Amino acid sequence: MNVALDSLVRLRKADIKPAARVLTESFQQYPLLVQKYPDESQRNKAAYYFFLVIVGYGVRWGEVYASSPRMEGIAVWYRSEYFPMRFRKILRSVPFSALLCFPWSGVGRLQKAADFVEARHQLTAPSEHWFLDSVGVLPQYQGKGYGGKLIRAMLVRTDMERLPVYLDTMDETDVRRYEHFGFRIIDKSAVPKTTLTNWSMLREPGNQ
Ligand SMILES: CC(C)(COP(=O)(O)OP(=O)(O)OC[C@H]1O[C@@H](n2cnc3c(N)ncnc32)[C@H](O)[C@@H]1OP(=O)(O)O)[C@@H](O)C(=O)NCCC(=O)NCCS
């Protein structure tokens, strides 16, 4: 039993849309989204559908947690056997109503960067690991411990399973933050057709 995870709320199918809204708002200033969608309303729309896929996929094939029933923050995790996301599996995890109005061409702007990041992940991560796909806390709750609570609870579990954890980020502030949780940089590369850098990070089990 993992007491730390018991302090979080594991999300189900009915939570996919509210959780995607929380991640959309949390990632409003994420460098890749800002660069690809300078217009804020376009950015929010694309990010919402992007996170619908991520949360839906996580609920179906991995584990998605909220910091509390109020959903101050959300973390999406899955194991390496479910990476990379397969279209067939996405179709089985995202609400049908969302697929019907999915803005394929709008979200397509993120595709090249997403493909690049996926390739770095495949190349640099060990074969068996947990993937922290996304973690976000609503702006008004950031810096108050919710992100730490979401991340640490799962690290107790990954330590118990003796598995490493992989994540990537294009925000240098996150790199320092994740180092604080025991992650180390395993790859740093320029993201094609952007001015951004992608950091791949790995945390070996038990590393503080
Ligand atoms: C990243 C994010 C999830 C962190 O959540 P948060 O609730 O703001 O974080 P917390 O207040 O729990 O702080 C987490 C820890 O990081 C530490 N930290 C914060 N900034 C740091 C920095 N620059 N260097 C080192 N440590 C740092 C804090 O001290 C805290 O450590 P502690 O728990 O030991 O006290 C949140 O800021 C967010 O949603 N950002 C926007 C979305 C995003 O970029 N997500 C990550 C990309 S995958």
PDBQT file of the ligand as one rigid body, heavy atoms in Angstrom, charges set to zero:
ROOT
HETATM    1  C1  LIG A 301       5.814  22.931 -12.264  1.00  0.00    +0.000 C 
HETATM    2  C2  LIG A 301       4.622  22.982 -11.312  1.00  0.00    +0.000 C 
HETATM    3  C3  LIG A 301       3.745  21.774 -11.555  1.00  0.00    +0.000 C 
HETATM    4  C4  LIG A 301       5.138  22.931  -9.858  1.00  0.00    +0.000 C 
HETATM    5  O1  LIG A 301       4.046  22.935  -8.973  1.00  0.00    +0.000 OA
HETATM    6  P1  LIG A 301       4.018  23.918  -7.697  1.00  0.00    +0.000 P 
HETATM    7  O2  LIG A 301       2.813  23.583  -6.894  1.00  0.00    +0.000 OA
HETATM    8  O3  LIG A 301       4.148  25.311  -8.181  1.00  0.00    +0.000 OA
HETATM    9  O4  LIG A 301       5.344  23.463  -6.969  1.00  0.00    +0.000 OA
HETATM   10  P2  LIG A 301       5.621  23.376  -5.397  1.00  0.00    +0.000 P 
HETATM   11  O5  LIG A 301       5.170  24.619  -4.722  1.00  0.00    +0.000 OA
HETATM   12  O6  LIG A 301       5.066  22.100  -4.873  1.00  0.00    +0.000 OA
HETATM   13  O7  LIG A 301       7.203  23.293  -5.396  1.00  0.00    +0.000 OA
HETATM   14  C5  LIG A 301       7.826  22.095  -5.749  1.00  0.00    +0.000 C 
HETATM   15  C6  LIG A 301       9.241  22.051  -5.186  1.00  0.00    +0.000 C 
HETATM   16  O8  LIG A 301      10.125  22.634  -6.150  1.00  0.00    +0.000 OA
HETATM   17  C7  LIG A 301      10.985  23.540  -5.491  1.00  0.00    +0.000 C 
HETATM   18  N1  LIG A 301      11.370  24.565  -6.459  1.00  0.00    +0.000 N 
HETATM   19  C8  LIG A 301      10.595  25.471  -7.044  1.00  0.00    +0.000 A 
HETATM   20  N2  LIG A 301      11.328  26.230  -7.903  1.00  0.00    +0.000 NA
HETATM   21  C9  LIG A 301      12.573  25.765  -7.836  1.00  0.00    +0.000 A 
HETATM   22  C10 LIG A 301      13.799  26.118  -8.480  1.00  0.00    +0.000 A 
HETATM   23  N3  LIG A 301      13.851  27.115  -9.370  1.00  0.00    +0.000 N 
HETATM   24  N4  LIG A 301      14.904  25.412  -8.163  1.00  0.00    +0.000 NA
HETATM   25  C11 LIG A 301      14.876  24.391  -7.260  1.00  0.00    +0.000 A 
HETATM   26  N5  LIG A 301      13.738  24.018  -6.622  1.00  0.00    +0.000 NA
HETATM   27  C12 LIG A 301      12.614  24.706  -6.911  1.00  0.00    +0.000 A 
HETATM   28  C13 LIG A 301      10.152  24.087  -4.353  1.00  0.00    +0.000 C 
HETATM   29  O9  LIG A 301      10.968  24.635  -3.341  1.00  0.00    +0.000 OA
HETATM   30  C14 LIG A 301       9.450  22.837  -3.889  1.00  0.00    +0.000 C 
HETATM   31  O10 LIG A 301      10.301  22.048  -3.100  1.00  0.00    +0.000 OA
HETATM   32  P3  LIG A 301       9.849  21.510  -1.651  1.00  0.00    +0.000 P 
HETATM   33  O11 LIG A 301       8.595  20.721  -1.887  1.00  0.00    +0.000 OA
HETATM   34  O12 LIG A 301      10.995  20.665  -1.202  1.00  0.00    +0.000 OA
HETATM   35  O13 LIG A 301       9.617  22.720  -0.806  1.00  0.00    +0.000 OA
HETATM   36  C15 LIG A 301       3.816  24.300 -11.486  1.00  0.00    +0.000 C 
HETATM   37  O14 LIG A 301       4.650  25.393 -11.205  1.00  0.00    +0.000 OA
HETATM   38  C16 LIG A 301       3.185  24.447 -12.854  1.00  0.00    +0.000 C 
HETATM   39  O15 LIG A 301       2.074  23.987 -13.068  1.00  0.00    +0.000 OA
HETATM   40  N6  LIG A 301       3.896  25.105 -13.823  1.00  0.00    +0.000 N 
HETATM   41  C17 LIG A 301       3.347  25.303 -15.155  1.00  0.00    +0.000 C 
HETATM   42  C18 LIG A 301       3.219  24.015 -15.931  1.00  0.00    +0.000 C 
HETATM   43  C19 LIG A 301       4.565  23.353 -16.133  1.00  0.00    +0.000 C 
HETATM   44  O16 LIG A 301       5.515  23.970 -16.576  1.00  0.00    +0.000 OA
HETATM   45  N7  LIG A 301       4.630  22.052 -15.785  1.00  0.00    +0.000 N 
HETATM   46  C20 LIG A 301       5.863  21.285 -15.847  1.00  0.00    +0.000 C 
HETATM   47  C21 LIG A 301       6.272  20.911 -17.232  1.00  0.00    +0.000 C 
HETATM   48  S1  LIG A 301       6.066  19.161 -17.484  1.00  0.00    +0.000 SA
ENDROOT
TORSDOF 0
